[in-house]
């Protein structure tokens, strides 16, 4: 899973190329398409926002959802469930 607001970060493009060369599936979270990483990845979540901060906030949200889904698939439960307090 590679995160890039521009989708053109050289180090991530190199990482994606190396991953694919050994058979690893590449998922990319990017800003607006088209961009090199989005084109190169097997799957891409592209946020069509102009502000980098908005792209990053949505990437973070999506990553948390992905982690929750993985935990659920593996049967992992948190030791201390989240407690929501109101005033």
C-alpha positions as CSV (number, residue, x, y, z in Angstrom):
1,X,0.0,0.0,0.0
2,X,1.6,3.2,-1.2
3,X,0.3,6.7,-0.2
4,X,1.2,9.7,-2.3
5,X,-0.8,13.0,-2.7
6,X,0.9,13.7,-6.1
7,X,1.2,10.1,-7.3
8,X,4.6,11.0,-8.7
9,X,6.9,10.4,-5.8
10,X,10.0,8.8,-7.3
11,X,10.8,6.6,-4.3
12,X,7.2,5.2,-4.4
13,X,7.3,4.5,-8.1
14,X,10.6,2.6,-7.6
15,X,9.0,0.7,-4.7
16,X,6.0,-0.2,-6.8
17,X,8.1,-1.4,-9.7
18,X,10.2,-3.6,-7.4
19,X,7.1,-5.0,-5.7
20,X,5.5,-5.9,-9.0
21,X,8.7,-7.4,-10.3
22,X,8.5,-10.0,-7.5
23,X,4.7,-10.6,-7.8
24,X,3.4,-8.3,-5.0
25,X,0.1,-6.6,-5.7
26,X,0.4,-2.8,-5.5
27,X,-2.4,-0.7,-4.0
28,X,-2.0,3.1,-4.3
29,X,-3.7,5.9,-2.5
30,X,-3.2,9.0,-4.6
31,X,-4.5,12.5,-5.3
32,X,-6.3,13.3,-8.5
33,X,-5.8,11.1,-11.6
34,X,-4.1,10.8,-13.9
35,X,-0.8,10.3,-12.2
36,X,2.1,7.9,-12.7
37,X,1.5,5.8,-9.5
38,X,-2.2,5.5,-10.2
39,X,-1.5,4.2,-13.7
40,X,1.1,1.8,-12.5
41,X,-0.7,0.3,-9.5
42,X,-2.9,-2.8,-9.6
43,X,-5.7,-0.9,-7.7
44,X,-5.9,2.8,-6.9
45,X,-7.9,4.9,-4.5
46,X,-7.7,8.4,-6.1
47,X,-9.0,11.4,-4.2
48,X,-10.1,14.1,-6.6
49,X,-9.3,17.0,-4.3
50,X,-7.1,20.0,-5.0
51,X,-5.8,20.4,-1.5
52,X,-3.1,18.0,-0.4
53,X,-4.5,18.1,3.2
54,X,-7.9,16.9,2.0
55,X,-6.2,14.0,0.1
56,X,-4.2,13.1,3.1
57,X,-7.2,13.2,5.5
58,X,-9.2,10.8,3.2
59,X,-6.2,8.5,2.8
60,X,-5.9,8.3,6.6
61,X,-9.6,7.5,6.9
62,X,-9.4,4.8,4.2
63,X,-6.3,3.3,5.8
64,X,-8.1,3.0,9.1
65,X,-11.1,1.3,7.4
66,X,-8.7,-1.1,5.7
67,X,-7.0,-1.9,9.0
68,X,-10.4,-2.5,10.7
69,X,-11.4,-4.8,7.9
70,X,-8.2,-6.8,8.2
71,X,-8.6,-7.1,11.9
72,X,-12.1,-8.3,11.5
73,X,-11.0,-10.9,8.9
74,X,-8.3,-12.1,11.2
75,X,-10.6,-12.2,14.2
76,X,-8.5,-9.6,16.1
77,X,-10.4,-7.7,18.7
78,X,-9.0,-4.7,20.6
79,X,-8.1,-5.2,24.2
80,X,-9.5,-1.8,25.1
81,X,-12.5,-0.9,22.9
82,X,-12.8,2.7,22.0
83,X,-14.8,4.7,24.5
84,X,-16.7,7.7,23.3
85,X,-17.5,10.2,26.0
86,X,-19.9,13.1,25.7
87,X,-20.0,16.2,27.8
